[in-house]
Amino acid sequence: MKFKKVLLGLCLFVSAISFSQEIKKEVLFTIDGNPYYTDEFVRVYKKNLDLVKDDSQKDLDNYLNLFIGYKLKVNKANKMGLQDNRKYQAELRSYRAQLAKNYLTDTKVTKELTDEAYARAQKEVKASHILINVDENAMPADTLKAYNKIADIRKKALAGEDFGKLAQQYSQDPSAKENKGDLGYFSVFRMVYPFESGAYNTPVGQISKIVRSRFGYHIIKVTDIRDNRGDVSVAHIMIMKPKKETPEDAAKAKSTIDDIYKKLKQGEDFTALAKQFSQDKASANIGGKLNRFSSGELSSTVFEDQAFALQNPGDISQPFETQYGWHIVKLLEKHKIKPLEEIQTEFEARIRKDERSKLIESSLTANLKKKYPLTKDAKVYAKAVKALNDKIYGQIWQLPADIDTYNQTVLTINNDKKYSAKDFLTYVNQQQKAGLIVKPLSKQADLLFEDFTNEKLNAYYNDNLETEFPEFGMVMNEYRDGLLLFDLMEKEIWEKAKNDTLGLENYYKVNIAKYQWKDRVDAEIYSSTKEDIIKKARKYLKKGKDAAYIKEELNKDGKIEVLEKTGVFEKDNEAMPKLEKWKTGVSDIVKEGDYYYVIKTNKVIPAGPKTLEESKGRVINDYQQELESTWVSDLEKEFSVKVNRDVFERVKKQLNL
């Protein structure tokens, strides 16, 4: 519901503001003995001061009443158990998770990675590589074997052997057989982070140190670095190569693309020709338009180079050939790299999605380990490890039958949160499904316990954000109360006002004086900027012609000369032309501003009450306010409210009000 988002969004917006004035924290009032303090009252008052339009709400005495009323409603919601509603709890959890993202990161490391990525984005690297595959969690013997192999290949390359031939001979990247390891040009975020770093940190003409990525070991040869060409948007017309290409077929394809190019040079429309002739089914029906791309994103460097070579929007390339067929490219737009402040959010989001995020997580975890004391019980841990066996490698290990006896504490965080050996073994049972390969078993257990500790440590930090960051706690409390209040109002007021037909009708009858029509007319209003047109319209009206006839006669050759609207209008409606006297029949011509008007009045309707149906929206709104005002009075009787007047007077003096 949009209104709900606006209501809660307003609450959150104001909660983000801080104030320098310190107010002594004292109990301002109680509701059924529950205290509410001066600091919250002053903070909320100041945050909302510029948002309220009613000056009466800026008065502290009136605002105190509003604040107490707000807290009464929250107490009522809790009393009704609305806080236990699953939908409410799910929405609250969802919002907290979203808000917590800003706290569950190392901002210093994030900034360093963002700055690094933006600096790299200014350049494009042309490189080749050789890959020796090895799994991230491979056995030490397999890892060493792969490392020695890549180290030997690197020695050959450093000794002057041809890098491309070495890639063809040794690289386990399947494409190396054809491309000799050549990756073309690429920029930031195009490769996995360790590989990207290896490429950007290697000077032109040199071979990198050995780089480890999740795919295995690489060596990289950098052959060129150039300024980033940015992104480009183009459209193309394509004639595909036949599957079984004969000289005749090749000649026909070339002849077709040449004929299309001649048509373009003669001034024919690119979009129309693309729709008619392009054999790229994915883009032909939209005039050949392709998604925006940067260097290294397409599988054809020839196509990329032709596209980036075009200088001005509308420029068209000569026909050129790629491995896929013949193309003509039209430049639509060139996109330069934006300033960092404009794309910082985008870069941070991309960093959170790639391997850089592991650096941020590791840094945060390292800081948390310094912040919170961790205690591992060695004896309890040893007992837990004895319950493990090699079946975890086959994902068939099961929790011990006497798992409930593993209830001794194995991990303590901050002398506060405790986790048992049972918790750890349950974690192992879940993790084995991911495929565990580290041996011996004792080392795998140590790695699992380290991951278990890190996960629980981060969870502890997350669970205590309200304590660690008071502003986070304040935002969550306001959101929690706002969400409860919305559910309460919907249940007790808004839905009741809509569905209580008898109460709504009685309220309408008692307050019918508020729902009155002014003098109205049932009329047809014709307008035009041309006096001669409106004269003709008046002439047709005098002859009894209807609106359809008039518009058909006066709006010709695609030109709209006269507009007409029909309905019941209040005489003083600002959209209505002004007449000295309203009467049935066709009026004289009236000029107001740049428009001429003629009005055919079918009926003059005197002022009178609106029906309930005609005023229902306003009646429901007024009835809701009536219900709410009486409801708050009832809440004041249901709950015991005690205001500390001396404290309130001190608050007023501190605020100089």
C-alpha positions as CSV (number, residue, x, y, z in Angstrom):
1,M,0.0,0.0,0.0
2,K,1.6,3.3,-1.1
3,F,0.2,5.3,1.8
4,K,1.8,2.9,4.2
5,K,5.2,3.4,2.6
6,V,4.8,7.2,2.7
7,L,3.7,7.1,6.4
8,L,6.6,5.0,7.5
9,G,9.0,6.7,5.1
10,L,8.2,10.0,6.8
11,C,8.9,8.5,10.2
12,L,12.3,7.2,9.0
13,F,13.2,10.4,7.2
14,V,12.9,12.5,10.3
15,S,14.6,9.9,12.4
16,A,17.8,10.4,10.4
17,I,18.3,13.9,11.7
18,S,20.4,14.6,14.8
19,F,20.5,17.6,17.2
20,S,23.2,19.0,19.2
21,Q,21.2,20.3,22.1
22,E,21.5,18.0,25.1
23,I,18.4,17.4,27.1
24,K,18.6,15.7,30.5
25,K,17.0,12.3,30.4
26,E,14.1,12.3,32.8
27,V,10.8,10.5,33.0
28,L,8.3,12.9,31.3
29,F,5.2,10.7,31.7
30,T,4.1,7.1,32.3
31,I,1.4,5.0,30.8
32,D,0.3,2.2,33.1
33,G,3.7,2.7,34.9
34,N,5.8,2.4,31.7
35,P,8.1,5.4,31.5
36,Y,8.6,7.7,28.5
37,Y,11.6,10.0,28.6
38,T,12.3,13.7,27.8
39,D,15.1,12.9,25.4
40,E,12.8,11.0,23.0
41,F,10.1,13.6,23.3
42,V,12.4,16.5,22.5
43,R,14.1,14.6,19.7
44,V,10.9,13.7,17.9
45,Y,9.5,17.2,18.5
46,K,12.5,18.8,16.9
47,K,12.7,16.4,14.0
48,N,9.1,17.0,13.1
49,L,9.1,20.8,13.8
50,D,9.6,21.8,10.1
51,L,7.3,19.1,8.8
52,V,4.0,20.1,10.5
53,K,1.8,22.6,8.8
54,D,-0.5,23.3,11.7
55,D,1.1,25.8,14.0
56,S,-0.9,24.4,16.9
57,Q,1.2,21.3,16.7
58,K,4.3,23.4,17.2
59,D,3.0,24.4,20.6
60,L,4.7,22.2,23.2
61,D,1.6,21.7,25.3
62,N,-0.4,20.6,22.2
63,Y,2.5,18.5,21.0
64,L,2.7,16.7,24.3
65,N,-0.9,15.7,24.0
66,L,-0.2,14.4,20.5
67,F,2.8,12.5,21.7
68,I,0.9,10.9,24.5
69,G,-1.9,10.0,22.1
70,Y,0.7,8.4,19.8
71,K,2.1,6.3,22.7
72,L,-1.4,5.4,23.9
73,K,-2.1,3.9,20.5
74,V,1.1,1.9,20.5
75,N,0.3,0.6,23.9
76,K,-3.2,-0.4,22.7
77,A,-1.6,-2.2,19.7
78,N,0.6,-4.2,22.0
79,K,-2.3,-4.9,24.3
80,M,-4.2,-6.3,21.3
81,G,-1.2,-8.5,20.4
82,L,-0.7,-6.9,17.0
83,Q,3.1,-7.2,17.5
84,D,2.7,-11.0,17.3
85,N,1.2,-10.9,13.8
86,R,3.4,-12.9,11.5
87,K,3.0,-10.4,8.6
88,Y,4.1,-7.6,11.0
89,Q,7.1,-9.5,12.2
90,A,8.2,-10.4,8.7
91,E,8.0,-6.8,7.5
92,L,9.9,-5.6,10.6
93,R,12.6,-8.2,10.0
94,S,12.8,-7.3,6.3
95,Y,13.2,-3.6,7.1
96,R,15.8,-4.3,9.8
97,A,17.9,-6.4,7.5
98,Q,17.8,-3.7,4.9
99,L,18.8,-1.0,7.4
100,A,21.5,-3.2,9.0
101,K,23.4,-3.5,5.6
102,N,24.9,-0.1,6.2
103,Y,26.4,-1.3,9.5
104,L,27.5,-4.8,8.5
105,T,30.4,-3.6,6.5
106,D,33.8,-2.1,6.9
107,T,33.4,1.4,5.4
108,K,37.1,2.1,5.3
109,V,37.9,-1.0,3.2
110,T,34.8,-0.4,1.1
111,K,36.0,3.1,0.3
112,E,39.5,1.8,-0.6
113,L,38.1,-0.8,-2.9
114,T,35.7,1.7,-4.5
115,D,38.5,4.2,-5.1
116,E,40.7,1.4,-6.5
117,A,38.0,0.2,-8.9
118,Y,37.3,3.7,-10.1
119,A,41.0,4.3,-10.8
120,R,41.2,1.1,-12.7
121,A,38.0,2.0,-14.6
122,Q,39.9,4.8,-16.3
123,K,42.0,2.3,-18.2
124,E,41.6,-0.8,-20.4
125,V,44.1,-3.6,-20.2
126,K,44.9,-5.9,-23.1
127,A,46.3,-9.2,-21.9
128,S,46.8,-12.9,-22.5
129,H,46.8,-15.7,-19.9
130,I,47.7,-19.3,-19.2
131,L,45.5,-21.2,-16.7
132,I,46.2,-24.4,-14.7
133,N,43.0,-25.5,-13.1
134,V,42.9,-26.3,-9.4
135,D,39.9,-26.2,-7.0
136,E,39.9,-23.6,-4.2
137,N,39.7,-26.4,-1.6
138,A,42.0,-28.9,-3.4
139,M,44.2,-31.3,-1.4
140,P,47.6,-29.8,-0.7
141,A,49.3,-32.3,-3.0
142,D,47.1,-31.3,-5.9
143,T,47.6,-27.6,-5.2
144,L,51.3,-28.0,-5.1
145,K,51.3,-30.0,-8.3
146,A,49.3,-27.2,-10.1
147,Y,51.6,-24.5,-8.7
148,N,54.8,-26.2,-9.8
149,K,53.3,-26.6,-13.3
150,I,52.4,-23.0,-13.7
151,A,55.8,-22.0,-12.2
152,D,57.6,-24.1,-14.8
153,I,55.5,-22.5,-17.6
154,R,56.3,-19.0,-16.3
155,K,60.0,-19.8,-16.4
156,K,59.7,-20.8,-20.1
157,A,57.8,-17.5,-20.8
158,L,60.4,-15.4,-18.9
159,A,63.1,-17.2,-20.9
160,G,61.6,-15.8,-24.1
161,E,59.4,-18.6,-25.4
162,D,56.3,-17.5,-27.3
163,F,53.5,-16.8,-24.8
164,G,50.8,-17.6,-27.3
165,K,52.3,-21.0,-28.2
166,L,52.7,-21.8,-24.5
167,A,49.0,-21.0,-23.9
168,Q,48.0,-23.3,-26.8
169,Q,50.2,-26.1,-25.4
170,Y,49.6,-25.8,-21.7
171,S,46.6,-23.6,-20.8
172,Q,43.6,-25.4,-19.5
173,D,41.3,-22.5,-20.5
174,P,39.4,-24.2,-23.4
175,S,39.5,-21.1,-25.6
176,A,43.3,-21.0,-25.5
177,K,43.6,-23.5,-28.4
178,E,42.0,-20.9,-30.7
179,N,42.9,-17.5,-29.2
180,K,46.3,-18.4,-27.8
181,G,45.2,-17.1,-24.4
182,D,44.4,-13.6,-25.8
183,L,41.6,-12.0,-23.8
184,G,41.5,-8.7,-25.7
185,Y,40.9,-5.5,-23.8
186,F,39.0,-5.4,-20.5
187,S,38.4,-3.0,-17.7
188,V,37.3,-3.2,-14.0
189,F,34.7,-5.8,-12.9
190,R,35.2,-7.8,-16.2
191,M,37.4,-10.5,-14.6
192,V,37.5,-12.1,-11.2
193,Y,39.2,-9.8,-8.7
194,P,42.5,-11.6,-8.2
195,F,43.0,-11.9,-12.0
196,E,42.0,-8.2,-12.5
197,S,44.6,-7.2,-9.8
198,G,47.2,-9.3,-11.4
199,A,46.6,-7.7,-14.8
200,Y,46.4,-4.1,-13.6
201,N,49.6,-4.5,-11.5
202,T,51.7,-5.8,-14.3
203,P,53.5,-3.4,-16.6
204,V,53.0,-3.5,-20.4
205,G,55.2,-6.2,-22.0
206,Q,55.8,-8.1,-18.8
207,I,54.5,-11.3,-17.3
208,S,52.7,-11.2,-14.0
209,K,53.6,-13.1,-10.9
210,I,51.6,-16.3,-10.3
211,V,48.0,-15.4,-9.6
212,R,45.6,-17.6,-7.7
213,S,41.8,-17.3,-8.4
214,R,38.9,-19.6,-7.7
215,F,39.6,-21.3,-11.1
216,G,43.2,-22.1,-10.4
217,Y,46.7,-20.6,-11.1
218,H,47.3,-18.0,-13.8
219,I,50.1,-16.1,-15.4
220,I,49.2,-13.0,-17.3
221,K,51.0,-11.2,-20.1
222,V,50.0,-7.5,-20.5
223,T,50.4,-6.3,-24.1
224,D,48.8,-2.9,-24.0
225,I,47.0,-0.4,-21.7
226,R,44.9,2.4,-23.1
227,D,42.4,5.0,-21.9
228,N,38.9,3.5,-21.3
229,R,36.7,4.1,-24.3
230,G,33.6,4.2,-22.0
231,D,30.4,2.6,-23.2
232,V,28.7,2.8,-26.6
233,S,25.1,2.4,-27.8
234,V,24.7,1.3,-31.4
235,A,22.3,-0.3,-33.9
236,H,23.4,-2.7,-36.6
237,I,22.2,-4.4,-39.7
238,M,23.5,-8.0,-40.1
239,I,23.7,-10.5,-42.9
240,M,24.6,-13.8,-41.4
241,K,27.2,-16.2,-42.8
242,P,25.5,-19.3,-44.2
243,K,26.1,-22.5,-42.1
244,K,27.7,-24.2,-45.1
245,E,29.4,-21.2,-46.8
246,T,30.1,-21.6,-50.5
247,P,31.8,-18.9,-52.7
248,E,28.4,-18.2,-54.2
249,D,26.8,-17.8,-50.7
250,A,29.7,-15.6,-49.5
251,A,29.4,-13.4,-52.6
252,K,25.6,-13.1,-52.2
253,A,26.0,-12.0,-48.5
254,K,28.6,-9.4,-49.5
255,S,26.4,-8.1,-52.3
256,T,23.4,-7.8,-50.0
257,I,25.2,-5.8,-47.4
258,D,26.7,-3.6,-50.1
259,D,23.2,-2.9,-51.5
260,I,21.9,-2.0,-48.1
261,Y,24.8,0.3,-47.6
262,K,24.1,2.1,-50.9
263,K,20.5,2.6,-49.8
264,L,21.7,4.2,-46.5
265,K,24.0,6.5,-48.5
266,Q,21.0,7.5,-50.6
267,G,19.3,8.6,-47.4
268,E,17.0,5.7,-46.6
269,D,16.1,5.1,-43.0
270,F,18.5,2.8,-41.0
271,T,15.7,1.6,-38.6
272,A,13.4,0.7,-41.5
273,L,16.2,-1.2,-43.4
274,A,17.2,-3.0,-40.2
275,K,13.6,-4.2,-39.6
276,Q,13.4,-5.3,-43.2
277,F,16.8,-6.9,-43.9
278,S,18.8,-7.6,-40.7
279,Q,19.1,-11.3,-39.9
280,D,19.9,-10.7,-36.3
281,K,16.5,-11.8,-35.0
282,A,17.1,-10.4,-31.5
283,S,17.5,-6.8,-32.7
284,A,15.9,-6.6,-36.1
285,N,12.3,-5.8,-34.9
286,I,13.6,-2.9,-32.8
287,G,15.6,-1.3,-35.6
288,G,18.8,-3.2,-34.9
289,K,19.4,-1.5,-31.5
290,L,21.8,-3.4,-29.2
291,N,22.3,-3.1,-25.5
292,R,24.9,-0.6,-24.4
293,F,28.4,-2.3,-24.1
294,S,32.0,-1.6,-23.2
295,S,35.3,-3.0,-24.4
296,G,35.6,-6.8,-23.8
297,E,31.8,-7.4,-23.4
298,L,31.2,-8.7,-26.9
299,S,32.8,-11.8,-28.4
300,S,33.9,-9.9,-31.5
301,T,36.7,-7.3,-31.0
302,V,36.3,-6.4,-34.7
303,F,32.7,-5.3,-34.0
304,E,33.7,-3.4,-30.9
305,D,36.5,-1.5,-32.7
306,Q,34.2,-0.6,-35.6
307,A,31.5,0.7,-33.1
308,F,34.0,2.7,-31.0
309,A,35.6,4.2,-34.1
310,L,32.4,6.1,-35.0
311,Q,32.6,9.6,-33.7
312,N,29.2,11.3,-33.8
313,P,25.6,10.0,-33.2
314,G,24.1,9.1,-36.5
315,D,27.5,8.1,-38.1
316,I,27.3,4.8,-40.0
317,S,30.2,2.4,-40.6
318,Q,31.1,0.9,-44.0
319,P,30.2,-2.8,-44.3
320,F,32.6,-5.0,-42.3
321,E,32.9,-8.7,-41.7
322,T,33.1,-10.6,-38.4
323,Q,33.1,-14.4,-37.6
324,Y,29.3,-14.1,-37.6
325,G,28.7,-12.3,-40.9
326,W,28.5,-8.9,-42.4
327,H,27.5,-5.8,-40.4
328,I,26.8,-2.1,-40.8
329,V,26.8,-0.2,-37.5
330,K,25.1,3.1,-36.6
331,L,26.3,5.1,-33.6
332,L,23.5,6.1,-31.3
333,E,25.3,7.5,-28.3
334,K,28.7,7.4,-26.6
335,H,28.8,7.2,-22.9
336,K,31.8,8.7,-21.0
337,I,32.8,7.4,-17.6
338,K,30.8,9.4,-15.0
339,P,32.4,11.2,-12.0
340,L,32.9,8.9,-9.0
341,E,30.2,10.7,-7.0
342,E,27.6,9.8,-9.6
343,I,28.4,6.1,-9.8
344,Q,29.7,5.5,-6.3
345,T,26.5,3.7,-5.2
346,E,26.7,1.5,-8.4
347,F,30.3,0.7,-7.8
348,E,29.7,-0.2,-4.1
349,A,26.8,-2.5,-5.2
350,R,29.1,-4.3,-7.7
351,I,31.8,-4.6,-5.1
352,R,29.4,-6.3,-2.7
353,K,28.6,-8.8,-5.5
354,D,32.1,-9.9,-6.5
355,E,35.1,-11.3,-4.7
356,R,36.0,-8.0,-3.2
357,S,33.1,-8.5,-0.8
358,K,35.2,-11.2,0.9
359,L,37.8,-8.6,1.8
360,I,35.2,-6.4,3.3
361,E,33.7,-9.3,5.3
362,S,37.2,-10.5,6.4
363,S,38.1,-7.0,7.6
364,L,34.8,-6.6,9.5
365,T,35.3,-10.0,11.1
366,A,38.9,-9.1,12.1
367,N,37.6,-5.9,13.7
368,L,34.9,-7.8,15.6
369,K,37.5,-10.3,16.9
370,K,39.3,-7.3,18.4
371,K,36.1,-5.9,19.8
372,Y,34.5,-9.0,21.3
373,P,36.5,-11.5,23.4
374,L,36.2,-15.1,22.1
375,T,36.6,-18.1,24.3
376,K,36.9,-21.6,22.9
377,D,36.8,-24.6,25.3
378,A,39.5,-27.0,24.0
379,K,38.2,-30.0,25.8
380,V,34.6,-29.6,24.6
381,Y,35.9,-29.0,21.1
382,A,38.0,-32.1,21.2
383,K,35.0,-34.1,22.3
384,A,32.9,-32.7,19.4
385,V,35.6,-33.5,16.8
386,K,35.7,-37.1,18.0
387,A,32.0,-37.3,16.8
388,L,33.1,-36.6,13.2
389,N,34.4,-39.1,10.7
390,D,35.3,-39.4,7.0
391,K,31.6,-39.8,6.1
392,I,31.4,-35.9,6.0
393,Y,33.3,-36.1,2.7
394,G,30.6,-38.2,1.2
395,Q,27.9,-36.0,2.7
396,I,26.5,-38.9,4.6
397,W,27.7,-38.2,8.1
398,Q,24.9,-38.0,10.7
399,L,24.6,-36.3,14.0
400,P,25.3,-38.6,17.0
401,A,22.4,-40.4,18.4
402,D,23.1,-38.9,21.8
403,I,23.5,-35.3,20.3
404,D,21.6,-33.8,23.3
405,T,24.5,-34.8,25.5
406,Y,26.7,-32.4,23.6
407,N,25.3,-29.4,25.5
408,Q,28.5,-28.1,27.0
409,T,29.6,-24.6,25.9
410,V,32.3,-24.7,23.2
411,L,32.3,-21.0,22.2
412,T,31.6,-17.9,24.2
413,I,31.3,-14.4,22.6
414,N,31.9,-11.3,24.7
415,N,31.4,-13.2,27.9
416,D,27.7,-13.2,27.0
417,K,26.6,-15.4,24.1
418,K,27.2,-19.1,24.4
419,Y,27.1,-21.9,21.8
420,S,27.3,-25.5,22.6
421,A,29.1,-28.4,21.0
422,K,25.6,-29.5,19.7
423,D,25.4,-26.1,17.9
424,F,28.7,-26.7,16.2
425,L,28.0,-30.3,15.2
426,T,24.6,-29.1,13.8
427,Y,26.5,-26.5,11.7
428,V,28.9,-29.2,10.4
429,N,25.9,-31.4,9.4
430,Q,24.6,-28.5,7.3
431,Q,28.0,-27.6,5.8
432,Q,28.8,-31.1,4.6
433,K,26.2,-30.7,1.9
434,A,28.4,-28.1,0.2
435,G,31.1,-30.7,-0.4
436,L,34.1,-30.9,2.0
437,I,37.5,-32.0,0.7
438,V,40.1,-30.7,3.1
439,K,42.1,-33.5,4.8
440,P,43.1,-34.6,7.3
441,L,39.8,-34.5,9.2
442,S,41.3,-32.5,12.0
443,K,42.2,-29.7,9.6
444,Q,38.7,-29.7,8.1
445,A,37.2,-29.5,11.6
446,D,39.4,-26.5,12.4
447,L,38.3,-24.7,9.3
448,L,34.7,-25.5,10.0
449,F,35.0,-24.2,13.6
450,E,36.7,-21.0,12.3
451,D,33.7,-20.5,9.9
452,F,31.3,-21.3,12.6
453,T,32.9,-18.8,14.9
454,N,32.9,-16.1,12.3
455,E,29.3,-16.7,11.4
456,K,28.2,-16.5,15.1
457,L,30.4,-13.5,15.7
458,N,28.8,-11.5,12.9
459,A,25.4,-12.7,14.0
460,Y,26.1,-11.5,17.6
461,Y,27.2,-8.1,16.2
462,N,24.1,-7.9,14.1
463,D,21.8,-8.8,17.0
464,N,23.3,-6.0,19.1
465,L,23.2,-3.2,16.6
466,E,20.6,-1.4,18.6
467,T,23.0,-1.3,21.6
468,E,26.1,-0.5,19.6
469,F,24.6,2.3,17.6
470,P,21.9,4.3,19.4
471,E,20.8,6.0,16.2
472,F,20.1,2.5,14.7
473,G,18.0,1.7,17.8
474,M,16.0,4.9,17.5
475,V,15.2,4.3,13.9
476,M,14.1,0.7,14.6
477,N,12.0,1.8,17.5
478,E,10.2,4.5,15.4
479,Y,9.7,2.1,12.6
480,R,8.4,-0.6,14.9
481,D,5.9,1.8,16.5
482,G,5.0,3.3,13.2
483,L,4.3,-0.1,11.7
484,L,2.2,-1.1,14.7
485,L,0.3,2.1,14.6
486,F,-0.5,1.7,11.0
487,D,-1.9,-1.8,11.6
488,L,-3.9,-0.5,14.6
489,M,-5.4,2.4,12.7
490,E,-6.3,0.2,9.8
491,K,-8.0,-2.3,12.1
492,E,-9.7,0.1,14.5
493,I,-10.4,3.3,12.4
494,W,-9.9,3.1,8.6
495,E,-11.6,-0.2,7.9
496,K,-14.3,0.5,10.5
497,A,-15.1,3.8,8.8
498,K,-15.4,2.1,5.4
499,N,-17.5,-0.8,6.6
500,D,-19.7,0.8,9.2
501,T,-22.5,1.8,6.8
502,L,-25.0,2.7,9.5
503,G,-22.5,4.8,11.5
504,L,-21.4,6.5,8.3
505,E,-24.9,7.3,7.2
506,N,-25.8,8.7,10.7
507,Y,-22.6,10.8,10.6
508,Y,-23.5,12.1,7.2
509,K,-27.0,13.1,8.3
510,V,-25.8,14.9,11.4
511,N,-23.2,16.8,9.4
512,I,-25.0,17.3,6.1
513,A,-24.4,21.0,6.2
514,K,-20.7,20.3,5.4
515,Y,-21.6,18.5,2.2
516,Q,-23.3,21.0,0.0
517,W,-23.2,21.7,-3.7
518,K,-22.9,25.3,-4.9
519,D,-24.9,26.5,-7.8
520,R,-24.3,24.2,-10.8
521,V,-25.0,23.8,-14.5
522,D,-25.4,20.8,-16.7
523,A,-23.6,22.1,-19.8
524,E,-21.5,21.5,-22.9
525,I,-18.5,23.8,-23.1
526,Y,-16.7,24.4,-26.4
527,S,-13.3,26.2,-26.6
528,S,-10.9,27.3,-29.4
529,T,-8.0,29.7,-29.8
530,K,-9.7,30.9,-33.0
531,E,-12.7,33.2,-32.9
532,D,-14.0,32.2,-36.3
533,I,-14.0,28.5,-35.3
534,I,-16.0,29.2,-32.1
535,K,-18.4,31.3,-34.1
536,K,-19.1,28.3,-36.4
537,A,-19.5,26.0,-33.3
538,R,-22.1,28.5,-31.9
539,K,-23.9,28.5,-35.2
540,Y,-24.1,24.7,-35.2
541,L,-25.3,24.6,-31.6
542,K,-28.1,27.0,-32.5
543,K,-29.1,24.6,-35.3
544,G,-29.3,21.8,-32.7
545,K,-26.2,20.0,-33.8
546,D,-24.4,17.7,-31.3
547,A,-20.8,17.6,-30.2
548,A,-19.9,14.7,-32.5
549,Y,-21.2,16.6,-35.5
550,I,-19.4,19.9,-34.5
551,K,-16.0,18.2,-34.0
552,E,-16.3,16.3,-37.2
553,E,-17.0,19.5,-39.1
554,L,-14.4,21.7,-37.5
555,N,-11.5,19.3,-36.7
556,K,-10.2,18.3,-40.2
557,D,-7.0,17.3,-41.8
558,G,-5.5,16.1,-38.5
559,K,-5.9,19.5,-36.9
560,I,-7.8,19.9,-33.6
561,E,-9.5,23.3,-33.8
562,V,-12.2,22.9,-31.1
563,L,-12.4,21.0,-27.9
564,E,-15.5,20.1,-26.0
565,K,-16.3,18.9,-22.5
566,T,-19.7,17.9,-21.1
567,G,-20.9,17.5,-17.5
568,V,-22.2,19.0,-14.4
569,F,-20.1,21.9,-13.2
570,E,-20.2,24.3,-10.3
571,K,-20.6,27.8,-11.6
572,D,-17.5,29.2,-9.8
573,N,-15.3,26.4,-10.9
574,E,-12.0,27.9,-12.0
575,A,-12.0,25.8,-15.2
576,M,-15.3,27.3,-16.2
577,P,-15.6,30.4,-18.4
578,K,-17.4,33.3,-16.5
579,L,-20.9,34.3,-17.6
580,E,-22.8,37.2,-16.1
581,K,-26.0,35.1,-16.0
582,W,-26.4,31.4,-16.4
583,K,-29.6,30.3,-18.3
584,T,-30.6,27.4,-20.5
585,G,-29.7,27.6,-24.1
586,V,-26.6,28.7,-26.1
587,S,-24.5,31.5,-24.7
588,D,-22.8,34.4,-26.4
589,I,-19.1,34.0,-27.2
590,V,-16.8,34.6,-24.2
591,K,-13.1,35.4,-24.4
592,E,-10.8,34.5,-21.5
593,G,-7.0,34.7,-22.1
594,D,-6.2,33.1,-25.4
595,Y,-9.4,31.1,-25.7
596,Y,-12.9,31.7,-27.0
597,Y,-15.8,29.8,-25.5
598,V,-19.4,29.1,-26.2
599,I,-21.6,27.2,-23.7
600,K,-24.8,25.2,-24.2
601,T,-26.5,25.1,-20.9
602,N,-29.0,22.2,-20.6
603,K,-30.0,22.8,-17.0
604,V,-29.3,25.2,-14.2
605,I,-29.2,23.4,-10.8
606,P,-29.6,25.4,-7.6
607,A,-27.3,24.9,-4.6
608,G,-28.3,22.0,-2.3
609,P,-27.0,19.0,-0.3
610,K,-24.8,16.3,-1.9
611,T,-26.0,12.8,-1.6
612,L,-24.0,10.4,0.6
613,E,-22.7,8.7,-2.6
614,E,-21.6,12.0,-4.1
615,S,-19.6,13.0,-1.0
616,K,-18.6,9.6,0.3
617,G,-14.9,10.0,0.1
618,R,-14.9,13.2,2.2
619,V,-17.5,11.8,4.6
620,I,-15.4,8.7,5.2
621,N,-12.3,10.8,5.9
622,D,-14.2,13.1,8.3
623,Y,-15.8,10.1,10.0
624,Q,-12.4,8.5,10.5
625,Q,-11.2,11.7,12.2
626,E,-14.3,11.7,14.4
627,L,-13.7,8.0,15.3
628,E,-10.1,8.7,16.1
629,S,-10.7,11.7,18.3
630,T,-13.3,9.8,20.4
631,W,-11.1,6.7,20.4
632,V,-8.1,8.6,21.9
633,S,-10.4,9.8,24.6
634,D,-11.4,6.2,25.3
635,L,-7.7,5.2,25.4
636,E,-7.1,7.9,28.0
637,K,-9.7,6.2,30.2
638,E,-8.4,2.7,29.4
639,F,-4.8,3.5,30.4
640,S,-3.4,5.4,33.3
641,V,-1.4,8.4,32.1
642,K,0.6,10.5,34.6
643,V,2.6,13.5,33.4
644,N,5.5,14.9,35.5
645,R,4.6,18.6,35.1
646,D,7.8,19.9,36.8
647,V,9.9,17.9,34.3
648,F,7.8,19.2,31.4
649,E,8.2,22.8,32.5
650,R,12.0,22.3,32.7
651,V,11.9,21.0,29.1
652,K,10.0,24.0,28.0
653,K,12.6,26.3,29.6
654,Q,15.5,24.4,28.0
655,L,13.9,24.8,24.6
656,N,13.2,28.5,25.3
657,L,9.5,28.0,24.5
